[in-house]
């Protein structure tokens, strides 16, 4: 599994079971550039990216919508889908 570390501004880092208090911790989001309260940093073979909760929510929404659109067919316009 990819490494996920949570950085909490002015508090420290949490990676799995390990908690590292560090008052100098900054939680800068790579997605929106904001200095957030906290970011989740996911690292993989191609590097790492830190995202705040608003950007993570945006990612989840984008995944949900993308899956939906492939299921529904890309030619169906929004608003004309009936449940
Ligand atoms: Zn963000």
PDB file of the backbone (N, CA, C, O) and the ligand in Angstrom, with CONECT records:
HET     ZN  A 101       1
ATOM      1  N   UNK A   1       0.840  -1.191   0.000  1.00  0.00           N
ATOM      2  CA  UNK A   1       0.000   0.000   0.000  1.00  0.00           C
ATOM      3  C   UNK A   1       0.881   1.248   0.000  1.00  0.00           C
ATOM      4  O   UNK A   1       1.938   1.293   0.629  1.00  0.00           O
ATOM      5  N   UNK A   2       0.413   2.241  -0.716  1.00  0.00           N
ATOM      6  CA  UNK A   2       1.149   3.502  -0.779  1.00  0.00           C
ATOM      7  C   UNK A   2       1.234   4.128   0.608  1.00  0.00           C
ATOM      8  O   UNK A   2       0.349   3.947   1.445  1.00  0.00           O
ATOM      9  N   UNK A   3       2.302   4.856   0.827  1.00  0.00           N
ATOM     10  CA  UNK A   3       2.467   5.504   2.108  1.00  0.00           C
ATOM     11  C   UNK A   3       1.565   6.713   2.240  1.00  0.00           C
ATOM     12  O   UNK A   3       1.531   7.578   1.364  1.00  0.00           O
ATOM     13  N   UNK A   4       0.837   6.767   3.337  1.00  0.00           N
ATOM     14  CA  UNK A   4       0.003   7.940   3.598  1.00  0.00           C
ATOM     15  C   UNK A   4       0.407   8.529   4.943  1.00  0.00           C
ATOM     16  O   UNK A   4       0.446   7.841   5.964  1.00  0.00           O
ATOM     17  N   UNK A   5       0.701   9.809   4.910  1.00  0.00           N
ATOM     18  CA  UNK A   5       1.092  10.502   6.127  1.00  0.00           C
ATOM     19  C   UNK A   5       0.192  11.717   6.268  1.00  0.00           C
ATOM     20  O   UNK A   5      -0.063  12.418   5.289  1.00  0.00           O
ATOM     21  N   UNK A   6      -0.286  11.969   7.465  1.00  0.00           N
ATOM     22  CA  UNK A   6      -1.104  13.153   7.684  1.00  0.00           C
ATOM     23  C   UNK A   6      -0.262  14.190   8.417  1.00  0.00           C
ATOM     24  O   UNK A   6       0.340  13.901   9.451  1.00  0.00           O
ATOM     25  N   UNK A   7      -0.229  15.383   7.875  1.00  0.00           N
ATOM     26  CA  UNK A   7       0.497  16.484   8.503  1.00  0.00           C
ATOM     27  C   UNK A   7      -0.509  17.466   9.074  1.00  0.00           C
ATOM     28  O   UNK A   7      -1.328  18.024   8.343  1.00  0.00           O
ATOM     29  N   UNK A   8      -0.448  17.674  10.364  1.00  0.00           N
ATOM     30  CA  UNK A   8      -1.353  18.605  11.019  1.00  0.00           C
ATOM     31  C   UNK A   8      -0.553  19.859  11.379  1.00  0.00           C
ATOM     32  O   UNK A   8       0.439  19.794  12.105  1.00  0.00           O
ATOM     33  N   UNK A   9      -1.002  20.990  10.860  1.00  0.00           N
ATOM     34  CA  UNK A   9      -0.264  22.238  11.038  1.00  0.00           C
ATOM     35  C   UNK A   9       0.003  22.535  12.517  1.00  0.00           C
ATOM     36  O   UNK A   9      -0.896  22.443  13.353  1.00  0.00           O
ATOM     37  N   UNK A  10       1.228  22.884  12.814  1.00  0.00           N
ATOM     38  CA  UNK A  10       1.688  23.264  14.159  1.00  0.00           C
ATOM     39  C   UNK A  10       1.557  22.134  15.188  1.00  0.00           C
ATOM     40  O   UNK A  10       1.770  22.360  16.379  1.00  0.00           O
ATOM     41  N   UNK A  11       1.207  20.917  14.737  1.00  0.00           N
ATOM     42  CA  UNK A  11       1.054  19.798  15.659  1.00  0.00           C
ATOM     43  C   UNK A  11       2.073  18.700  15.394  1.00  0.00           C
ATOM     44  O   UNK A  11       2.801  18.275  16.292  1.00  0.00           O
ATOM     45  N   UNK A  12       2.111  18.253  14.155  1.00  0.00           N
ATOM     46  CA  UNK A  12       3.043  17.189  13.825  1.00  0.00           C
ATOM     47  C   UNK A  12       2.524  16.274  12.736  1.00  0.00           C
ATOM     48  O   UNK A  12       1.579  16.601  12.017  1.00  0.00           O
ATOM     49  N   UNK A  13       3.171  15.110  12.630  1.00  0.00           N
ATOM     50  CA  UNK A  13       2.858  14.152  11.571  1.00  0.00           C
ATOM     51  C   UNK A  13       2.354  12.848  12.159  1.00  0.00           C
ATOM     52  O   UNK A  13       2.761  12.431  13.243  1.00  0.00           O
ATOM     53  N   UNK A  14       1.454  12.213  11.414  1.00  0.00           N
ATOM     54  CA  UNK A  14       0.996  10.874  11.776  1.00  0.00           C
ATOM     55  C   UNK A  14       1.140   9.990  10.545  1.00  0.00           C
ATOM     56  O   UNK A  14       0.573  10.280   9.491  1.00  0.00           O
ATOM     57  N   UNK A  15       1.896   8.919  10.684  1.00  0.00           N
ATOM     58  CA  UNK A  15       2.062   7.950   9.604  1.00  0.00           C
ATOM     59  C   UNK A  15       1.804   6.569  10.185  1.00  0.00           C
ATOM     60  O   UNK A  15       2.623   6.033  10.931  1.00  0.00           O
ATOM     61  N   UNK A  16       0.651   6.000   9.833  1.00  0.00           N
ATOM     62  CA  UNK A  16       0.275   4.713  10.415  1.00  0.00           C
ATOM     63  C   UNK A  16       0.167   4.838  11.923  1.00  0.00           C
ATOM     64  O   UNK A  16      -0.567   5.686  12.430  1.00  0.00           O
ATOM     65  N   UNK A  17       0.895   3.998  12.636  1.00  0.00           N
ATOM     66  CA  UNK A  17       0.840   4.018  14.102  1.00  0.00           C
ATOM     67  C   UNK A  17       1.800   5.028  14.713  1.00  0.00           C
ATOM     68  O   UNK A  17       1.766   5.285  15.916  1.00  0.00           O
ATOM     69  N   UNK A  18       2.663   5.602  13.864  1.00  0.00           N
ATOM     70  CA  UNK A  18       3.689   6.475  14.436  1.00  0.00           C
ATOM     71  C   UNK A  18       3.262   7.934  14.429  1.00  0.00           C
ATOM     72  O   UNK A  18       2.893   8.485  13.393  1.00  0.00           O
ATOM     73  N   UNK A  19       3.320   8.549  15.605  1.00  0.00           N
ATOM     74  CA  UNK A  19       2.895   9.929  15.779  1.00  0.00           C
ATOM     75  C   UNK A  19       4.120  10.756  16.152  1.00  0.00           C
ATOM     76  O   UNK A  19       4.807  10.457  17.128  1.00  0.00           O
ATOM     77  N   UNK A  20       4.387  11.796  15.369  1.00  0.00           N
ATOM     78  CA  UNK A  20       5.572  12.613  15.598  1.00  0.00           C
ATOM     79  C   UNK A  20       5.179  14.057  15.874  1.00  0.00           C
ATOM     80  O   UNK A  20       4.905  14.806  14.936  1.00  0.00           O
ATOM     81  N   UNK A  21       5.145  14.463  17.137  1.00  0.00           N
ATOM     82  CA  UNK A  21       4.831  15.867  17.436  1.00  0.00           C
ATOM     83  C   UNK A  21       5.926  16.782  16.890  1.00  0.00           C
ATOM     84  O   UNK A  21       7.114  16.524  17.082  1.00  0.00           O
ATOM     85  N   UNK A  22       5.513  17.860  16.202  1.00  0.00           N
ATOM     86  CA  UNK A  22       6.477  18.819  15.673  1.00  0.00           C
ATOM     87  C   UNK A  22       5.765  20.146  15.452  1.00  0.00           C
ATOM     88  O   UNK A  22       5.017  20.295  14.485  1.00  0.00           O
ATOM     89  N   UNK A  23       5.992  21.116  16.341  1.00  0.00           N
ATOM     90  CA  UNK A  23       5.293  22.410  16.255  1.00  0.00           C
ATOM     91  C   UNK A  23       5.616  23.173  14.976  1.00  0.00           C
ATOM     92  O   UNK A  23       4.901  24.114  14.630  1.00  0.00           O
ATOM     93  N   UNK A  24       6.682  22.788  14.263  1.00  0.00           N
ATOM     94  CA  UNK A  24       7.071  23.491  13.042  1.00  0.00           C
ATOM     95  C   UNK A  24       6.387  22.921  11.803  1.00  0.00           C
ATOM     96  O   UNK A  24       6.657  23.359  10.685  1.00  0.00           O
ATOM     97  N   UNK A  25       5.508  21.951  12.001  1.00  0.00           N
ATOM     98  CA  UNK A  25       4.848  21.302  10.855  1.00  0.00           C
ATOM     99  C   UNK A  25       3.994  22.294  10.080  1.00  0.00           C
ATOM    100  O   UNK A  25       3.217  23.055  10.657  1.00  0.00           O
ATOM    101  N   UNK A  26       4.154  22.269   8.750  1.00  0.00           N
ATOM    102  CA  UNK A  26       3.299  23.064   7.872  1.00  0.00           C
ATOM    103  C   UNK A  26       2.448  22.106   7.060  1.00  0.00           C
ATOM    104  O   UNK A  26       2.897  21.029   6.668  1.00  0.00           O
ATOM    105  N   UNK A  27       1.201  22.522   6.813  1.00  0.00           N
ATOM    106  CA  UNK A  27       0.286  21.676   6.049  1.00  0.00           C
ATOM    107  C   UNK A  27      -0.130  22.415   4.786  1.00  0.00           C
ATOM    108  O   UNK A  27      -1.266  22.873   4.663  1.00  0.00           O
ATOM    109  N   UNK A  28       0.805  22.525   3.852  1.00  0.00           N
ATOM    110  CA  UNK A  28       0.526  23.232   2.598  1.00  0.00           C
ATOM    111  C   UNK A  28      -0.053  22.246   1.588  1.00  0.00           C
ATOM    112  O   UNK A  28       0.493  21.164   1.374  1.00  0.00           O
ATOM    113  N   UNK A  29      -1.177  22.641   0.965  1.00  0.00           N
ATOM    114  CA  UNK A  29      -1.845  21.754   0.011  1.00  0.00           C
ATOM    115  C   UNK A  29      -1.266  21.958  -1.389  1.00  0.00           C
ATOM    116  O   UNK A  29      -1.174  23.088  -1.868  1.00  0.00           O
ATOM    117  N   UNK A  30      -0.874  20.856  -2.046  1.00  0.00           N
ATOM    118  CA  UNK A  30      -0.357  20.928  -3.413  1.00  0.00           C
ATOM    119  C   UNK A  30      -1.471  21.154  -4.422  1.00  0.00           C
ATOM    120  O   UNK A  30      -1.213  21.562  -5.555  1.00  0.00           O
ATOM    121  N   UNK A  31      -2.715  20.890  -4.016  1.00  0.00           N
ATOM    122  CA  UNK A  31      -3.834  21.029  -4.939  1.00  0.00           C
ATOM    123  C   UNK A  31      -4.274  22.476  -5.093  1.00  0.00           C
ATOM    124  O   UNK A  31      -4.340  22.986  -6.212  1.00  0.00           O
ATOM    125  N   UNK A  32      -4.574  23.142  -3.991  1.00  0.00           N
ATOM    126  CA  UNK A  32      -5.101  24.510  -4.056  1.00  0.00           C
ATOM    127  C   UNK A  32      -4.092  25.533  -3.548  1.00  0.00           C
ATOM    128  O   UNK A  32      -4.335  26.737  -3.634  1.00  0.00           O
ATOM    129  N   UNK A  33      -2.968  25.068  -3.022  1.00  0.00           N
ATOM    130  CA  UNK A  33      -1.924  25.977  -2.584  1.00  0.00           C
ATOM    131  C   UNK A  33      -2.176  26.596  -1.219  1.00  0.00           C
ATOM    132  O   UNK A  33      -1.367  27.389  -0.738  1.00  0.00           O
ATOM    133  N   UNK A  34      -3.295  26.240  -0.588  1.00  0.00           N
ATOM    134  CA  UNK A  34      -3.631  26.846   0.690  1.00  0.00           C
ATOM    135  C   UNK A  34      -2.787  26.263   1.829  1.00  0.00           C
ATOM    136  O   UNK A  34      -2.336  25.119   1.776  1.00  0.00           O
ATOM    137  N   UNK A  35      -2.592  27.087   2.851  1.00  0.00           N
ATOM    138  CA  UNK A  35      -2.011  26.589   4.086  1.00  0.00           C
ATOM    139  C   UNK A  35      -3.169  26.033   4.900  1.00  0.00           C
ATOM    140  O   UNK A  35      -3.888  26.784   5.559  1.00  0.00           O
ATOM    141  N   UNK A  36      -3.347  24.727   4.857  1.00  0.00           N
ATOM    142  CA  UNK A  36      -4.509  24.089   5.461  1.00  0.00           C
ATOM    143  C   UNK A  36      -4.235  23.725   6.911  1.00  0.00           C
ATOM    144  O   UNK A  36      -3.098  23.786   7.379  1.00  0.00           O
ATOM    145  N   UNK A  37      -5.308  23.340   7.622  1.00  0.00           N
ATOM    146  CA  UNK A  37      -5.143  22.835   8.984  1.00  0.00           C
ATOM    147  C   UNK A  37      -4.409  21.504   8.974  1.00  0.00           C
ATOM    148  O   UNK A  37      -3.607  21.206   9.859  1.00  0.00           O
ATOM    149  N   UNK A  38      -4.703  20.715   7.952  1.00  0.00           N
ATOM    150  CA  UNK A  38      -4.081  19.404   7.833  1.00  0.00           C
ATOM    151  C   UNK A  38      -4.106  18.959   6.381  1.00  0.00           C
ATOM    152  O   UNK A  38      -5.013  19.323   5.632  1.00  0.00           O
ATOM    153  N   UNK A  39      -3.121  18.180   5.983  1.00  0.00           N
ATOM    154  CA  UNK A  39      -3.108  17.589   4.653  1.00  0.00           C
ATOM    155  C   UNK A  39      -2.757  16.114   4.771  1.00  0.00           C
ATOM    156  O   UNK A  39      -2.058  15.697   5.694  1.00  0.00           O
ATOM    157  N   UNK A  40      -3.256  15.334   3.820  1.00  0.00           N
ATOM    158  CA  UNK A  40      -2.841  13.942   3.708  1.00  0.00           C
ATOM    159  C   UNK A  40      -1.808  13.874   2.594  1.00  0.00           C
ATOM    160  O   UNK A  40      -2.041  14.353   1.484  1.00  0.00           O
ATOM    161  N   UNK A  41      -0.659  13.270   2.904  1.00  0.00           N
ATOM    162  CA  UNK A  41       0.416  13.177   1.929  1.00  0.00           C
ATOM    163  C   UNK A  41       0.527  11.724   1.474  1.00  0.00           C
ATOM    164  O   UNK A  41       0.854  10.836   2.261  1.00  0.00           O
ATOM    165  N   UNK A  42       0.251  11.501   0.203  1.00  0.00           N
ATOM    166  CA  UNK A  42       0.323  10.146  -0.343  1.00  0.00           C
ATOM    167  C   UNK A  42       1.559  10.038  -1.211  1.00  0.00           C
ATOM    168  O   UNK A  42       1.757  10.846  -2.118  1.00  0.00           O
ATOM    169  N   UNK A  43       2.391   9.047  -0.942  1.00  0.00           N
ATOM    170  CA  UNK A  43       3.612   8.894  -1.718  1.00  0.00           C
ATOM    171  C   UNK A  43       3.611   7.565  -2.450  1.00  0.00           C
ATOM    172  O   UNK A  43       3.143   6.548  -1.936  1.00  0.00           O
ATOM    173  N   UNK A  44       4.144   7.599  -3.654  1.00  0.00           N
ATOM    174  CA  UNK A  44       4.250   6.406  -4.483  1.00  0.00           C
ATOM    175  C   UNK A  44       5.539   6.466  -5.269  1.00  0.00           C
ATOM    176  O   UNK A  44       6.390   7.319  -5.016  1.00  0.00           O
ATOM    177  N   UNK A  45       5.689   5.547  -6.237  1.00  0.00           N
ATOM    178  CA  UNK A  45       6.929   5.473  -7.019  1.00  0.00           C
ATOM    179  C   UNK A  45       7.235   6.773  -7.759  1.00  0.00           C
ATOM    180  O   UNK A  45       8.400   7.065  -8.031  1.00  0.00           O
ATOM    181  N   UNK A  46       6.205   7.559  -8.088  1.00  0.00           N
ATOM    182  CA  UNK A  46       6.436   8.768  -8.889  1.00  0.00           C
ATOM    183  C   UNK A  46       6.479  10.026  -8.040  1.00  0.00           C
ATOM    184  O   UNK A  46       6.444  11.136  -8.572  1.00  0.00           O
ATOM    185  N   UNK A  47       6.553   9.868  -6.751  1.00  0.00           N
ATOM    186  CA  UNK A  47       6.652  11.039  -5.897  1.00  0.00           C
ATOM    187  C   UNK A  47       5.517  11.107  -4.906  1.00  0.00           C
ATOM    188  O   UNK A  47       4.795  10.133  -4.691  1.00  0.00           O
ATOM    189  N   UNK A  48       5.370  12.278  -4.303  1.00  0.00           N
ATOM    190  CA  UNK A  48       4.363  12.435  -3.264  1.00  0.00           C
ATOM    191  C   UNK A  48       3.566  13.694  -3.529  1.00  0.00           C
ATOM    192  O   UNK A  48       4.063  14.647  -4.130  1.00  0.00           O
ATOM    193  N   UNK A  49       2.317  13.689  -3.072  1.00  0.00           N
ATOM    194  CA  UNK A  49       1.477  14.868  -3.192  1.00  0.00           C
ATOM    195  C   UNK A  49       0.701  15.035  -1.890  1.00  0.00           C
ATOM    196  O   UNK A  49       0.248  14.058  -1.293  1.00  0.00           O
ATOM    197  N   UNK A  50       0.553  16.284  -1.458  1.00  0.00           N
ATOM    198  CA  UNK A  50      -0.188  16.588  -0.233  1.00  0.00           C
ATOM    199  C   UNK A  50      -1.482  17.301  -0.603  1.00  0.00           C
ATOM    200  O   UNK A  50      -1.466  18.268  -1.364  1.00  0.00           O
ATOM    201  N   UNK A  51      -2.601  16.825  -0.065  1.00  0.00           N
ATOM    202  CA  UNK A  51      -3.888  17.451  -0.371  1.00  0.00           C
ATOM    203  C   UNK A  51      -4.677  17.723   0.896  1.00  0.00           C
ATOM    204  O   UNK A  51      -4.687  16.908   1.819  1.00  0.00           O
ATOM    205  N   UNK A  52      -5.341  18.875   0.938  1.00  0.00           N
ATOM    206  CA  UNK A  52      -6.188  19.223   2.079  1.00  0.00           C
ATOM    207  C   UNK A  52      -7.535  18.512   1.967  1.00  0.00           C
ATOM    208  O   UNK A  52      -7.814  17.878   0.949  1.00  0.00           O
ATOM    209  N   UNK A  53      -8.364  18.609   2.991  1.00  0.00           N
ATOM    210  CA  UNK A  53      -9.630  17.856   2.957  1.00  0.00           C
ATOM    211  C   UNK A  53     -10.559  18.326   1.844  1.00  0.00           C
ATOM    212  O   UNK A  53     -11.281  17.517   1.262  1.00  0.00           O
ATOM    213  N   UNK A  54     -10.551  19.632   1.539  1.00  0.00           N
ATOM    214  CA  UNK A  54     -11.420  20.109   0.458  1.00  0.00           C
ATOM    215  C   UNK A  54     -11.000  19.494  -0.877  1.00  0.00           C
ATOM    216  O   UNK A  54     -11.849  19.090  -1.671  1.00  0.00           O
ATOM    217  N   UNK A  55      -9.687  19.423  -1.124  1.00  0.00           N
ATOM    218  CA  UNK A  55      -9.202  18.842  -2.376  1.00  0.00           C
ATOM    219  C   UNK A  55      -9.442  17.333  -2.401  1.00  0.00           C
ATOM    220  O   UNK A  55      -9.752  16.771  -3.452  1.00  0.00           O
ATOM    221  N   UNK A  56      -9.299  16.667  -1.236  1.00  0.00           N
ATOM    222  CA  UNK A  56      -9.570  15.235  -1.184  1.00  0.00           C
ATOM    223  C   UNK A  56     -11.037  14.952  -1.465  1.00  0.00           C
ATOM    224  O   UNK A  56     -11.374  14.003  -2.172  1.00  0.00           O
ATOM    225  N   UNK A  57     -11.917  15.796  -0.898  1.00  0.00           N
ATOM    226  CA  UNK A  57     -13.343  15.657  -1.191  1.00  0.00           C
ATOM    227  C   UNK A  57     -13.585  15.820  -2.688  1.00  0.00           C
ATOM    228  O   UNK A  57     -14.368  15.085  -3.291  1.00  0.00           O
ATOM    229  N   UNK A  58     -12.888  16.811  -3.283  1.00  0.00           N
ATOM    230  CA  UNK A  58     -13.015  17.040  -4.715  1.00  0.00           C
ATOM    231  C   UNK A  58     -12.595  15.814  -5.509  1.00  0.00           C
ATOM    232  O   UNK A  58     -13.222  15.474  -6.511  1.00  0.00           O
ATOM    233  N   UNK A  59     -11.520  15.142  -5.056  1.00  0.00           N
ATOM    234  CA  UNK A  59     -11.047  13.929  -5.734  1.00  0.00           C
ATOM    235  C   UNK A  59     -12.097  12.834  -5.665  1.00  0.00           C
ATOM    236  O   UNK A  59     -12.376  12.168  -6.662  1.00  0.00           O
ATOM    237  N   UNK A  60     -12.681  12.646  -4.483  1.00  0.00           N
ATOM    238  CA  UNK A  60     -13.686  11.599  -4.319  1.00  0.00           C
ATOM    239  C   UNK A  60     -14.908  11.874  -5.193  1.00  0.00           C
ATOM    240  O   UNK A  60     -15.472  10.963  -5.798  1.00  0.00           O
ATOM    241  N   UNK A  61     -15.305  13.144  -5.248  1.00  0.00           N
ATOM    242  CA  UNK A  61     -16.428  13.505  -6.107  1.00  0.00           C
ATOM    243  C   UNK A  61     -16.099  13.234  -7.558  1.00  0.00           C
ATOM    244  O   UNK A  61     -16.932  12.716  -8.302  1.00  0.00           O
ATOM    245  N   UNK A  62     -14.874  13.586  -7.969  1.00  0.00           N
ATOM    246  CA  UNK A  62     -14.471  13.383  -9.354  1.00  0.00           C
ATOM    247  C   UNK A  62     -14.482  11.895  -9.702  1.00  0.00           C
ATOM    248  O   UNK A  62     -14.885  11.518 -10.803  1.00  0.00           O
ATOM    249  N   UNK A  63     -14.037  11.042  -8.761  1.00  0.00           N
ATOM    250  CA  UNK A  63     -14.050   9.591  -8.984  1.00  0.00           C
ATOM    251  C   UNK A  63     -15.489   9.104  -9.132  1.00  0.00           C
ATOM    252  O   UNK A  63     -15.811   8.335 -10.038  1.00  0.00           O
ATOM    253  N   UNK A  64     -16.351   9.571  -8.218  1.00  0.00           N
ATOM    254  CA  UNK A  64     -17.753   9.147  -8.250  1.00  0.00           C
ATOM    255  C   UNK A  64     -18.415   9.547  -9.558  1.00  0.00           C
ATOM    256  O   UNK A  64     -19.112   8.749 -10.184  1.00  0.00           O
ATOM    257  N   UNK A  65     -18.187  10.804  -9.968  1.00  0.00           N
ATOM    258  CA  UNK A  65     -18.807  11.308 -11.192  1.00  0.00           C
ATOM    259  C   UNK A  65     -18.245  10.588 -12.419  1.00  0.00           C
ATOM    260  O   UNK A  65     -18.992  10.258 -13.340  1.00  0.00           O
ATOM    261  N   UNK A  66     -16.939  10.345 -12.434  1.00  0.00           N
ATOM    262  CA  UNK A  66     -16.323   9.673 -13.578  1.00  0.00           C
ATOM    263  C   UNK A  66     -16.880   8.268 -13.745  1.00  0.00           C
ATOM    264  O   UNK A  66     -17.216   7.852 -14.854  1.00  0.00           O
ATOM    265  N   UNK A  67     -16.977   7.530 -12.618  1.00  0.00           N
ATOM    266  CA  UNK A  67     -17.550   6.179 -12.692  1.00  0.00           C
ATOM    267  C   UNK A  67     -18.977   6.223 -13.194  1.00  0.00           C
ATOM    268  O   UNK A  67     -19.390   5.421 -14.033  1.00  0.00           O
ATOM    269  N   UNK A  68     -19.732   7.193 -12.654  1.00  0.00           N
ATOM    270  CA  UNK A  68     -21.128   7.324 -13.034  1.00  0.00           C
ATOM    271  C   UNK A  68     -21.255   7.577 -14.528  1.00  0.00           C
ATOM    272  O   UNK A  68     -22.094   6.979 -15.201  1.00  0.00           O
ATOM    273  N   UNK A  69     -20.410   8.471 -15.041  1.00  0.00           N
ATOM    274  CA  UNK A  69     -20.519   8.839 -16.447  1.00  0.00           C
ATOM    275  C   UNK A  69     -20.186   7.669 -17.355  1.00  0.00           C
ATOM    276  O   UNK A  69     -20.792   7.519 -18.416  1.00  0.00           O
ATOM    277  N   UNK A  70     -19.226   6.834 -16.951  1.00  0.00           N
ATOM    278  CA  UNK A  70     -18.924   5.653 -17.776  1.00  0.00           C
ATOM    279  C   UNK A  70     -20.064   4.655 -17.721  1.00  0.00           C
ATOM    280  O   UNK A  70     -20.379   3.999 -18.715  1.00  0.00           O
ATOM    281  N   UNK A  71     -20.684   4.543 -16.545  1.00  0.00           N
ATOM    282  CA  UNK A  71     -21.832   3.640 -16.437  1.00  0.00           C
ATOM    283  C   UNK A  71     -23.006   4.145 -17.262  1.00  0.00           C
ATOM    284  O   UNK A  71     -23.662   3.381 -17.970  1.00  0.00           O
ATOM    285  N   UNK A  72     -23.262   5.454 -17.156  1.00  0.00           N
ATOM    286  CA  UNK A  72     -24.439   6.031 -17.789  1.00  0.00           C
ATOM    287  C   UNK A  72     -24.229   6.235 -19.287  1.00  0.00           C
ATOM    288  O   UNK A  72     -25.198   6.340 -20.037  1.00  0.00           O
ATOM    289  N   UNK A  73     -22.982   6.292 -19.724  1.00  0.00           N
ATOM    290  CA  UNK A  73     -22.691   6.604 -21.113  1.00  0.00           C
ATOM    291  C   UNK A  73     -22.426   8.089 -21.241  1.00  0.00           C
ATOM    292  O   UNK A  73     -23.210   8.907 -20.759  1.00  0.00           O
ATOM    293  N   UNK A  74     -21.323   8.444 -21.890  1.00  0.00           N
ATOM    294  CA  UNK A  74     -20.911   9.847 -21.910  1.00  0.00           C
ATOM    295  C   UNK A  74     -21.852  10.713 -22.730  1.00  0.00           C
ATOM    296  O   UNK A  74     -21.786  11.938 -22.636  1.00  0.00           O
ATOM    297  N   UNK A  75     -22.734  10.110 -23.536  1.00  0.00           N
ATOM    298  CA  UNK A  75     -23.585  10.925 -24.390  1.00  0.00           C
ATOM    299  C   UNK A  75     -24.814  11.448 -23.655  1.00  0.00           C
ATOM    300  O   UNK A  75     -25.518  12.325 -24.155  1.00  0.00           O
ATOM    301  N   UNK A  76     -25.066  10.904 -22.464  1.00  0.00           N
ATOM    302  CA  UNK A  76     -26.231  11.364 -21.719  1.00  0.00           C
ATOM    303  C   UNK A  76     -25.884  12.661 -20.981  1.00  0.00           C
ATOM    304  O   UNK A  76     -25.016  12.675 -20.108  1.00  0.00           O
ATOM    305  N   UNK A  77     -26.576  13.750 -21.344  1.00  0.00           N
ATOM    306  CA  UNK A  77     -26.244  15.022 -20.691  1.00  0.00           C
ATOM    307  C   UNK A  77     -26.766  15.072 -19.261  1.00  0.00           C
ATOM    308  O   UNK A  77     -27.774  14.454 -18.920  1.00  0.00           O
ATOM    309  N   UNK A  78     -26.053  15.822 -18.442  1.00  0.00           N
ATOM    310  CA  UNK A  78     -26.497  16.011 -17.061  1.00  0.00           C
ATOM    311  C   UNK A  78     -27.865  16.658 -17.044  1.00  0.00           C
ATOM    312  O   UNK A  78     -28.155  17.513 -17.882  1.00  0.00           O
ATOM    313  N   UNK A  79     -28.690  16.277 -16.130  1.00  0.00           N
ATOM    314  CA  UNK A  79     -29.991  16.894 -15.980  1.00  0.00           C
ATOM    315  C   UNK A  79     -31.079  16.104 -16.681  1.00  0.00           C
ATOM    316  O   UNK A  79     -32.262  16.270 -16.382  1.00  0.00           O
ATOM    317  N   UNK A  80     -30.683  15.231 -17.628  1.00  0.00           N
ATOM    318  CA  UNK A  80     -31.702  14.459 -18.339  1.00  0.00           C
ATOM    319  C   UNK A  80     -31.724  13.008 -17.841  1.00  0.00           C
ATOM    320  O   UNK A  80     -32.442  12.167 -18.381  1.00  0.00           O
ATOM    321  N   UNK A  81     -30.939  12.734 -16.818  1.00  0.00           N
ATOM    322  CA  UNK A  81     -30.922  11.391 -16.280  1.00  0.00           C
ATOM    323  C   UNK A  81     -32.070  11.248 -15.280  1.00  0.00           C
ATOM    324  O   UNK A  81     -32.171  12.014 -14.321  1.00  0.00           O
ATOM    325  N   UNK A  82     -32.913  10.282 -15.511  1.00  0.00           N
ATOM    326  CA  UNK A  82     -34.015  10.074 -14.584  1.00  0.00           C
ATOM    327  C   UNK A  82     -33.732   8.850 -13.715  1.00  0.00           C
ATOM    328  O   UNK A  82     -33.172   7.856 -14.177  1.00  0.00           O
ATOM    329  N   UNK A  83     -34.116   8.943 -12.497  1.00  0.00           N
ATOM    330  CA  UNK A  83     -33.864   7.842 -11.603  1.00  0.00           C
ATOM    331  C   UNK A  83     -35.076   6.990 -11.489  1.00  0.00           C
ATOM    332  O   UNK A  83     -35.064   5.993 -10.767  1.00  0.00           O
TER     333      UNK A  83
HETATM  334 ZN    ZN A 101      -6.366  21.875  -1.153  1.00  0.00          ZN
END
